[in-house]
Amino acid sequence: MDPMLKKLTRLRGVGVVLAARFKESGLDSFDRIIAAGADGLHKIRGINPRAIPAILAQAAEMVTEESDKTVTKEVDRTSLLSNRVQEIAKNVRDRFGEELKGKTGKKVEKEILKITGYLDCNSLKIRKKRVAKGLAKAEKKLVIADNASLKKIRKCLKKTRKSLNKISFQR
């Protein structure tokens, strides 16, 4: 069975045949079902008119569940990234104790503070796809070798911060 049809059959009152008719009508997602409204659903052959309000309510509920799952996943990724940055900060302090007092050390500390500032904001509900892509880029750029110099660490942190800045958490 087509995964989209299986997804649509989760709605009470919608079987395989009716789900196929939804798909033929272009209503292949819960968002589109909601957008079509009662008038759009009335046009589908074989649908019970008394079931339309319930189908619309269930579709709205399914949309909110999916968006909540996405936001939770991105919050988890953000906390993992934040933990990784904190580990890097601790590692840098342990390895480069005296060098952190210099110019490069201060810049590294500044980058770490900026990154943790971006990751502490909890306004992830805007532009979910953009957030997911930005976090993926930040995770890729945060790969730092164990024996990297202070300048290389700073460079990786700066790239990570810039990719997080594009997400614009601070709106």
mmCIF file of the C-alpha atoms, coordinates in Angstrom:
data_MODEL
# 
_entry.id   MODEL 
# 
loop_
_atom_site.group_PDB 
_atom_site.id 
_atom_site.type_symbol 
_atom_site.label_atom_id 
_atom_site.label_alt_id 
_atom_site.label_comp_id 
_atom_site.label_asym_id 
_atom_site.label_entity_id 
_atom_site.label_seq_id 
_atom_site.pdbx_PDB_ins_code 
_atom_site.Cartn_x 
_atom_site.Cartn_y 
_atom_site.Cartn_z 
_atom_site.occupancy 
_atom_site.B_iso_or_equiv 
_atom_site.pdbx_formal_charge 
_atom_site.auth_seq_id 
_atom_site.auth_comp_id 
_atom_site.auth_asym_id 
_atom_site.auth_atom_id 
_atom_site.pdbx_PDB_model_num 
ATOM 1   C CA . MET A 1 1   ? 0.000   0.000  0.000  1.00 0.00 ? 1   MET A CA 1 
ATOM 2   C CA . ASP A 1 2   ? 1.134   3.497  -0.849 1.00 0.00 ? 2   ASP A CA 1 
ATOM 3   C CA . PRO A 1 3   ? 2.448   5.263  2.291  1.00 0.00 ? 3   PRO A CA 1 
ATOM 4   C CA . MET A 1 4   ? 0.389   8.350  1.492  1.00 0.00 ? 4   MET A CA 1 
ATOM 5   C CA . LEU A 1 5   ? -2.796  6.271  1.312  1.00 0.00 ? 5   LEU A CA 1 
ATOM 6   C CA . LYS A 1 6   ? -1.877  4.596  4.572  1.00 0.00 ? 6   LYS A CA 1 
ATOM 7   C CA . LYS A 1 7   ? -1.406  8.014  6.150  1.00 0.00 ? 7   LYS A CA 1 
ATOM 8   C CA . LEU A 1 8   ? -4.792  9.209  4.925  1.00 0.00 ? 8   LEU A CA 1 
ATOM 9   C CA . THR A 1 9   ? -6.530  6.085  6.227  1.00 0.00 ? 9   THR A CA 1 
ATOM 10  C CA . ARG A 1 10  ? -5.545  7.143  9.742  1.00 0.00 ? 10  ARG A CA 1 
ATOM 11  C CA . LEU A 1 11  ? -8.499  9.509  9.519  1.00 0.00 ? 11  LEU A CA 1 
ATOM 12  C CA . ARG A 1 12  ? -11.624 7.925  10.976 1.00 0.00 ? 12  ARG A CA 1 
ATOM 13  C CA . GLY A 1 13  ? -14.178 7.412  8.199  1.00 0.00 ? 13  GLY A CA 1 
ATOM 14  C CA . VAL A 1 14  ? -11.580 7.255  5.431  1.00 0.00 ? 14  VAL A CA 1 
ATOM 15  C CA . GLY A 1 15  ? -10.807 3.847  3.997  1.00 0.00 ? 15  GLY A CA 1 
ATOM 16  C CA . VAL A 1 16  ? -8.478  2.790  1.221  1.00 0.00 ? 16  VAL A CA 1 
ATOM 17  C CA . VAL A 1 17  ? -10.945 3.635  -1.560 1.00 0.00 ? 17  VAL A CA 1 
ATOM 18  C CA . LEU A 1 18  ? -11.779 7.054  -0.169 1.00 0.00 ? 18  LEU A CA 1 
ATOM 19  C CA . ALA A 1 19  ? -8.087  7.755  0.475  1.00 0.00 ? 19  ALA A CA 1 
ATOM 20  C CA . ALA A 1 20  ? -7.362  6.948  -3.185 1.00 0.00 ? 20  ALA A CA 1 
ATOM 21  C CA . ARG A 1 21  ? -10.105 9.399  -4.211 1.00 0.00 ? 21  ARG A CA 1 
ATOM 22  C CA . PHE A 1 22  ? -8.586  12.048 -1.931 1.00 0.00 ? 22  PHE A CA 1 
ATOM 23  C CA . LYS A 1 23  ? -5.253  11.514 -3.614 1.00 0.00 ? 23  LYS A CA 1 
ATOM 24  C CA . GLU A 1 24  ? -6.800  11.698 -7.110 1.00 0.00 ? 24  GLU A CA 1 
ATOM 25  C CA . SER A 1 25  ? -8.409  15.001 -6.111 1.00 0.00 ? 25  SER A CA 1 
ATOM 26  C CA . GLY A 1 26  ? -5.041  16.401 -5.039 1.00 0.00 ? 26  GLY A CA 1 
ATOM 27  C CA . LEU A 1 27  ? -5.761  16.127 -1.318 1.00 0.00 ? 27  LEU A CA 1 
ATOM 28  C CA . ASP A 1 28  ? -2.741  13.998 -0.499 1.00 0.00 ? 28  ASP A CA 1 
ATOM 29  C CA . SER A 1 29  ? -1.823  15.617 2.825  1.00 0.00 ? 29  SER A CA 1 
ATOM 30  C CA . PHE A 1 30  ? -3.605  16.753 5.946  1.00 0.00 ? 30  PHE A CA 1 
ATOM 31  C CA . ASP A 1 31  ? -2.727  20.377 5.158  1.00 0.00 ? 31  ASP A CA 1 
ATOM 32  C CA . ARG A 1 32  ? -4.404  20.158 1.768  1.00 0.00 ? 32  ARG A CA 1 
ATOM 33  C CA . ILE A 1 33  ? -7.483  18.516 3.263  1.00 0.00 ? 33  ILE A CA 1 
ATOM 34  C CA . ILE A 1 34  ? -7.804  21.404 5.707  1.00 0.00 ? 34  ILE A CA 1 
ATOM 35  C CA . ALA A 1 35  ? -7.229  23.937 2.933  1.00 0.00 ? 35  ALA A CA 1 
ATOM 36  C CA . ALA A 1 36  ? -9.952  22.319 0.793  1.00 0.00 ? 36  ALA A CA 1 
ATOM 37  C CA . GLY A 1 37  ? -12.431 22.670 3.619  1.00 0.00 ? 37  GLY A CA 1 
ATOM 38  C CA . ALA A 1 38  ? -15.948 21.303 3.636  1.00 0.00 ? 38  ALA A CA 1 
ATOM 39  C CA . ASP A 1 39  ? -16.676 22.523 0.099  1.00 0.00 ? 39  ASP A CA 1 
ATOM 40  C CA . GLY A 1 40  ? -13.688 20.696 -1.332 1.00 0.00 ? 40  GLY A CA 1 
ATOM 41  C CA . LEU A 1 41  ? -14.523 17.484 0.490  1.00 0.00 ? 41  LEU A CA 1 
ATOM 42  C CA . HIS A 1 42  ? -18.150 17.591 -0.698 1.00 0.00 ? 42  HIS A CA 1 
ATOM 43  C CA . LYS A 1 43  ? -16.868 17.269 -4.279 1.00 0.00 ? 43  LYS A CA 1 
ATOM 44  C CA . ILE A 1 44  ? -15.241 13.884 -3.580 1.00 0.00 ? 44  ILE A CA 1 
ATOM 45  C CA . ARG A 1 45  ? -17.434 11.011 -4.663 1.00 0.00 ? 45  ARG A CA 1 
ATOM 46  C CA . GLY A 1 46  ? -18.460 8.581  -1.945 1.00 0.00 ? 46  GLY A CA 1 
ATOM 47  C CA . ILE A 1 47  ? -17.753 10.733 1.097  1.00 0.00 ? 47  ILE A CA 1 
ATOM 48  C CA . ASN A 1 48  ? -20.372 10.839 3.829  1.00 0.00 ? 48  ASN A CA 1 
ATOM 49  C CA . PRO A 1 49  ? -21.422 14.499 4.230  1.00 0.00 ? 49  PRO A CA 1 
ATOM 50  C CA . ARG A 1 50  ? -21.969 14.007 7.957  1.00 0.00 ? 50  ARG A CA 1 
ATOM 51  C CA . ALA A 1 51  ? -18.361 12.798 8.354  1.00 0.00 ? 51  ALA A CA 1 
ATOM 52  C CA . ILE A 1 52  ? -16.789 15.892 6.773  1.00 0.00 ? 52  ILE A CA 1 
ATOM 53  C CA . PRO A 1 53  ? -16.544 18.023 9.963  1.00 0.00 ? 53  PRO A CA 1 
ATOM 54  C CA . ALA A 1 54  ? -14.980 15.105 11.842 1.00 0.00 ? 54  ALA A CA 1 
ATOM 55  C CA . ILE A 1 55  ? -12.479 14.474 9.020  1.00 0.00 ? 55  ILE A CA 1 
ATOM 56  C CA . LEU A 1 56  ? -11.484 18.147 8.993  1.00 0.00 ? 56  LEU A CA 1 
ATOM 57  C CA . ALA A 1 57  ? -11.063 18.186 12.771 1.00 0.00 ? 57  ALA A CA 1 
ATOM 58  C CA . GLN A 1 58  ? -8.942  15.024 12.709 1.00 0.00 ? 58  GLN A CA 1 
ATOM 59  C CA . ALA A 1 59  ? -6.791  16.396 9.877  1.00 0.00 ? 59  ALA A CA 1 
ATOM 60  C CA . ALA A 1 60  ? -6.165  19.573 11.881 1.00 0.00 ? 60  ALA A CA 1 
ATOM 61  C CA . GLU A 1 61  ? -5.212  17.466 14.897 1.00 0.00 ? 61  GLU A CA 1 
ATOM 62  C CA . MET A 1 62  ? -2.808  15.370 12.797 1.00 0.00 ? 62  MET A CA 1 
ATOM 63  C CA . VAL A 1 63  ? -1.126  18.520 11.445 1.00 0.00 ? 63  VAL A CA 1 
ATOM 64  C CA . THR A 1 64  ? -0.489  19.863 14.951 1.00 0.00 ? 64  THR A CA 1 
ATOM 65  C CA . GLU A 1 65  ? 0.893   16.485 16.082 1.00 0.00 ? 65  GLU A CA 1 
ATOM 66  C CA . GLU A 1 66  ? 3.329   16.397 13.147 1.00 0.00 ? 66  GLU A CA 1 
ATOM 67  C CA . SER A 1 67  ? 4.501   19.960 13.744 1.00 0.00 ? 67  SER A CA 1 
ATOM 68  C CA . ASP A 1 68  ? 5.002   19.271 17.474 1.00 0.00 ? 68  ASP A CA 1 
ATOM 69  C CA . LYS A 1 69  ? 7.138   16.222 16.633 1.00 0.00 ? 69  LYS A CA 1 
ATOM 70  C CA . THR A 1 70  ? 9.260   18.288 14.243 1.00 0.00 ? 70  THR A CA 1 
ATOM 71  C CA . VAL A 1 71  ? 9.819   21.053 16.783 1.00 0.00 ? 71  VAL A CA 1 
ATOM 72  C CA . THR A 1 72  ? 10.718  18.504 19.478 1.00 0.00 ? 72  THR A CA 1 
ATOM 73  C CA . LYS A 1 73  ? 13.228  16.861 17.149 1.00 0.00 ? 73  LYS A CA 1 
ATOM 74  C CA . GLU A 1 74  ? 14.867  20.198 16.352 1.00 0.00 ? 74  GLU A CA 1 
ATOM 75  C CA . VAL A 1 75  ? 15.023  21.130 20.039 1.00 0.00 ? 75  VAL A CA 1 
ATOM 76  C CA . ASP A 1 76  ? 16.777  17.803 20.707 1.00 0.00 ? 76  ASP A CA 1 
ATOM 77  C CA . ARG A 1 77  ? 19.265  18.476 17.905 1.00 0.00 ? 77  ARG A CA 1 
ATOM 78  C CA . THR A 1 78  ? 19.865  21.951 19.301 1.00 0.00 ? 78  THR A CA 1 
ATOM 79  C CA . SER A 1 79  ? 20.573  20.611 22.780 1.00 0.00 ? 79  SER A CA 1 
ATOM 80  C CA . LEU A 1 80  ? 22.980  18.004 21.363 1.00 0.00 ? 80  LEU A CA 1 
ATOM 81  C CA . LEU A 1 81  ? 24.772  20.710 19.418 1.00 0.00 ? 81  LEU A CA 1 
ATOM 82  C CA . SER A 1 82  ? 24.915  22.876 22.536 1.00 0.00 ? 82  SER A CA 1 
ATOM 83  C CA . ASN A 1 83  ? 26.421  19.997 24.527 1.00 0.00 ? 83  ASN A CA 1 
ATOM 84  C CA . ARG A 1 84  ? 29.009  19.462 21.784 1.00 0.00 ? 84  ARG A CA 1 
ATOM 85  C CA . VAL A 1 85  ? 29.996  23.158 21.907 1.00 0.00 ? 85  VAL A CA 1 
ATOM 86  C CA . GLN A 1 86  ? 30.316  22.972 25.698 1.00 0.00 ? 86  GLN A CA 1 
ATOM 87  C CA . GLU A 1 87  ? 32.563  19.909 25.370 1.00 0.00 ? 87  GLU A CA 1 
ATOM 88  C CA . ILE A 1 88  ? 34.718  21.783 22.868 1.00 0.00 ? 88  ILE A CA 1 
ATOM 89  C CA . ALA A 1 89  ? 34.942  24.768 25.224 1.00 0.00 ? 89  ALA A CA 1 
ATOM 90  C CA . LYS A 1 90  ? 36.057  22.535 28.084 1.00 0.00 ? 90  LYS A CA 1 
ATOM 91  C CA . ASN A 1 91  ? 38.577  20.767 25.850 1.00 0.00 ? 91  ASN A CA 1 
ATOM 92  C CA . VAL A 1 92  ? 39.959  24.121 24.660 1.00 0.00 ? 92  VAL A CA 1 
ATOM 93  C CA . ARG A 1 93  ? 40.331  25.336 28.259 1.00 0.00 ? 93  ARG A CA 1 
ATOM 94  C CA . ASP A 1 94  ? 42.159  22.148 29.225 1.00 0.00 ? 94  ASP A CA 1 
ATOM 95  C CA . ARG A 1 95  ? 44.500  22.126 26.225 1.00 0.00 ? 95  ARG A CA 1 
ATOM 96  C CA . PHE A 1 96  ? 45.207  25.836 25.793 1.00 0.00 ? 96  PHE A CA 1 
ATOM 97  C CA . GLY A 1 97  ? 45.094  27.263 29.314 1.00 0.00 ? 97  GLY A CA 1 
ATOM 98  C CA . GLU A 1 98  ? 47.665  30.044 28.965 1.00 0.00 ? 98  GLU A CA 1 
ATOM 99  C CA . GLU A 1 99  ? 47.096  30.664 25.248 1.00 0.00 ? 99  GLU A CA 1 
ATOM 100 C CA . LEU A 1 100 ? 43.466  31.633 25.924 1.00 0.00 ? 100 LEU A CA 1 
ATOM 101 C CA . LYS A 1 101 ? 44.686  34.883 27.453 1.00 0.00 ? 101 LYS A CA 1 
ATOM 102 C CA . GLY A 1 102 ? 46.031  35.953 24.064 1.00 0.00 ? 102 GLY A CA 1 
ATOM 103 C CA . LYS A 1 103 ? 44.219  37.547 21.147 1.00 0.00 ? 103 LYS A CA 1 
ATOM 104 C CA . THR A 1 104 ? 43.221  34.275 19.442 1.00 0.00 ? 104 THR A CA 1 
ATOM 105 C CA . GLY A 1 105 ? 42.074  32.771 22.726 1.00 0.00 ? 105 GLY A CA 1 
ATOM 106 C CA . LYS A 1 106 ? 39.773  35.682 23.405 1.00 0.00 ? 106 LYS A CA 1 
ATOM 107 C CA . LYS A 1 107 ? 38.300  35.361 19.908 1.00 0.00 ? 107 LYS A CA 1 
ATOM 108 C CA . VAL A 1 108 ? 37.687  31.646 20.465 1.00 0.00 ? 108 VAL A CA 1 
ATOM 109 C CA . GLU A 1 109 ? 35.896  32.365 23.736 1.00 0.00 ? 109 GLU A CA 1 
ATOM 110 C CA . LYS A 1 110 ? 33.810  35.035 22.007 1.00 0.00 ? 110 LYS A CA 1 
ATOM 111 C CA . GLU A 1 111 ? 32.766  32.591 19.255 1.00 0.00 ? 111 GLU A CA 1 
ATOM 112 C CA . ILE A 1 112 ? 31.801  29.979 21.851 1.00 0.00 ? 112 ILE A CA 1 
ATOM 113 C CA . LEU A 1 113 ? 29.684  32.523 23.720 1.00 0.00 ? 113 LEU A CA 1 
ATOM 114 C CA . LYS A 1 114 ? 27.936  33.615 20.521 1.00 0.00 ? 114 LYS A CA 1 
ATOM 115 C CA . ILE A 1 115 ? 27.166  30.025 19.524 1.00 0.00 ? 115 ILE A CA 1 
ATOM 116 C CA . THR A 1 116 ? 25.763  29.164 22.941 1.00 0.00 ? 116 THR A CA 1 
ATOM 117 C CA . GLY A 1 117 ? 23.705  32.356 22.775 1.00 0.00 ? 117 GLY A CA 1 
ATOM 118 C CA . TYR A 1 118 ? 22.163  31.252 19.474 1.00 0.00 ? 118 TYR A CA 1 
ATOM 119 C CA . LEU A 1 119 ? 21.481  27.776 20.788 1.00 0.00 ? 119 LEU A CA 1 
ATOM 120 C CA . ASP A 1 120 ? 19.910  28.975 24.041 1.00 0.00 ? 120 ASP A CA 1 
ATOM 121 C CA . CYS A 1 121 ? 17.080  30.736 22.184 1.00 0.00 ? 121 CYS A CA 1 
ATOM 122 C CA . ASN A 1 122 ? 13.980  28.575 22.010 1.00 0.00 ? 122 ASN A CA 1 
ATOM 123 C CA . SER A 1 123 ? 12.185  30.229 19.098 1.00 0.00 ? 123 SER A CA 1 
ATOM 124 C CA . LEU A 1 124 ? 12.524  27.239 16.768 1.00 0.00 ? 124 LEU A CA 1 
ATOM 125 C CA . LYS A 1 125 ? 8.917   27.310 15.614 1.00 0.00 ? 125 LYS A CA 1 
ATOM 126 C CA . ILE A 1 126 ? 9.694   29.641 12.737 1.00 0.00 ? 126 ILE A CA 1 
ATOM 127 C CA . ARG A 1 127 ? 10.604  28.103 9.402  1.00 0.00 ? 127 ARG A CA 1 
ATOM 128 C CA . LYS A 1 128 ? 11.067  24.479 10.446 1.00 0.00 ? 128 LYS A CA 1 
ATOM 129 C CA . LYS A 1 129 ? 12.813  23.396 7.238  1.00 0.00 ? 129 LYS A CA 1 
ATOM 130 C CA . ARG A 1 130 ? 15.219  26.301 7.498  1.00 0.00 ? 130 ARG A CA 1 
ATOM 131 C CA . VAL A 1 131 ? 16.031  25.395 11.095 1.00 0.00 ? 131 VAL A CA 1 
ATOM 132 C CA . ALA A 1 132 ? 16.638  21.753 10.202 1.00 0.00 ? 132 ALA A CA 1 
ATOM 133 C CA . LYS A 1 133 ? 18.986  22.654 7.352  1.00 0.00 ? 133 LYS A CA 1 
ATOM 134 C CA . GLY A 1 134 ? 20.846  25.224 9.447  1.00 0.00 ? 134 GLY A CA 1 
ATOM 135 C CA . LEU A 1 135 ? 21.353  22.791 12.316 1.00 0.00 ? 135 LEU A CA 1 
ATOM 136 C CA . ALA A 1 136 ? 22.618  20.137 9.903  1.00 0.00 ? 136 ALA A CA 1 
ATOM 137 C CA . LYS A 1 137 ? 25.153  22.600 8.468  1.00 0.00 ? 137 LYS A CA 1 
ATOM 138 C CA . ALA A 1 138 ? 26.223  23.663 11.949 1.00 0.00 ? 138 ALA A CA 1 
ATOM 139 C CA . GLU A 1 139 ? 26.742  20.046 12.989 1.00 0.00 ? 139 GLU A CA 1 
ATOM 140 C CA . LYS A 1 140 ? 28.906  19.407 9.924  1.00 0.00 ? 140 LYS A CA 1 
ATOM 141 C CA . LYS A 1 141 ? 31.035  22.496 10.514 1.00 0.00 ? 141 LYS A CA 1 
ATOM 142 C CA . LEU A 1 142 ? 31.539  21.741 14.184 1.00 0.00 ? 142 LEU A CA 1 
ATOM 143 C CA . VAL A 1 143 ? 33.736  18.738 13.424 1.00 0.00 ? 143 VAL A CA 1 
ATOM 144 C CA . ILE A 1 144 ? 37.023  19.626 15.060 1.00 0.00 ? 144 ILE A CA 1 
ATOM 145 C CA . ALA A 1 145 ? 40.038  17.363 15.146 1.00 0.00 ? 145 ALA A CA 1 
ATOM 146 C CA . ASP A 1 146 ? 41.365  16.448 18.585 1.00 0.00 ? 146 ASP A CA 1 
ATOM 147 C CA . ASN A 1 147 ? 44.812  17.791 17.802 1.00 0.00 ? 147 ASN A CA 1 
ATOM 148 C CA . ALA A 1 148 ? 43.660  21.004 16.074 1.00 0.00 ? 148 ALA A CA 1 
ATOM 149 C CA . SER A 1 149 ? 45.360  24.284 16.849 1.00 0.00 ? 149 SER A CA 1 
ATOM 150 C CA . LEU A 1 150 ? 43.608  27.163 18.548 1.00 0.00 ? 150 LEU A CA 1 
ATOM 151 C CA . LYS A 1 151 ? 43.293  29.028 15.231 1.00 0.00 ? 151 LYS A CA 1 
ATOM 152 C CA . LYS A 1 152 ? 41.680  26.036 13.513 1.00 0.00 ? 152 LYS A CA 1 
ATOM 153 C CA . ILE A 1 153 ? 39.250  25.636 16.396 1.00 0.00 ? 153 ILE A CA 1 
ATOM 154 C CA . ARG A 1 154 ? 38.329  29.305 16.112 1.00 0.00 ? 154 ARG A CA 1 
ATOM 155 C CA . LYS A 1 155 ? 37.802  28.935 12.371 1.00 0.00 ? 155 LYS A CA 1 
ATOM 156 C CA . CYS A 1 156 ? 35.451  25.948 12.840 1.00 0.00 ? 156 CYS A CA 1 
ATOM 157 C CA . LEU A 1 157 ? 33.538  27.764 15.573 1.00 0.00 ? 157 LEU A CA 1 
ATOM 158 C CA . LYS A 1 158 ? 33.172  30.843 13.379 1.00 0.00 ? 158 LYS A CA 1 
ATOM 159 C CA . LYS A 1 159 ? 31.748  28.772 10.512 1.00 0.00 ? 159 LYS A CA 1 
ATOM 160 C CA . THR A 1 160 ? 29.348  27.079 12.918 1.00 0.00 ? 160 THR A CA 1 
ATOM 161 C CA . ARG A 1 161 ? 28.196  30.418 14.289 1.00 0.00 ? 161 ARG A CA 1 
ATOM 162 C CA . LYS A 1 162 ? 27.611  31.805 10.803 1.00 0.00 ? 162 LYS A CA 1 
ATOM 163 C CA . SER A 1 163 ? 25.469  28.836 9.802  1.00 0.00 ? 163 SER A CA 1 
ATOM 164 C CA . LEU A 1 164 ? 23.449  29.264 13.014 1.00 0.00 ? 164 LEU A CA 1 
ATOM 165 C CA . ASN A 1 165 ? 23.152  32.982 12.362 1.00 0.00 ? 165 ASN A CA 1 
ATOM 166 C CA . LYS A 1 166 ? 21.457  32.239 9.024  1.00 0.00 ? 166 LYS A CA 1 
ATOM 167 C CA . ILE A 1 167 ? 18.701  30.425 10.865 1.00 0.00 ? 167 ILE A CA 1 
ATOM 168 C CA . SER A 1 168 ? 18.134  33.646 12.795 1.00 0.00 ? 168 SER A CA 1 
ATOM 169 C CA . PHE A 1 169 ? 17.059  32.267 16.146 1.00 0.00 ? 169 PHE A CA 1 
ATOM 170 C CA . GLN A 1 170 ? 16.820  35.756 17.583 1.00 0.00 ? 170 GLN A CA 1 
ATOM 171 C CA . ARG A 1 171 ? 13.547  36.900 15.945 1.00 0.00 ? 171 ARG A CA 1 
# 
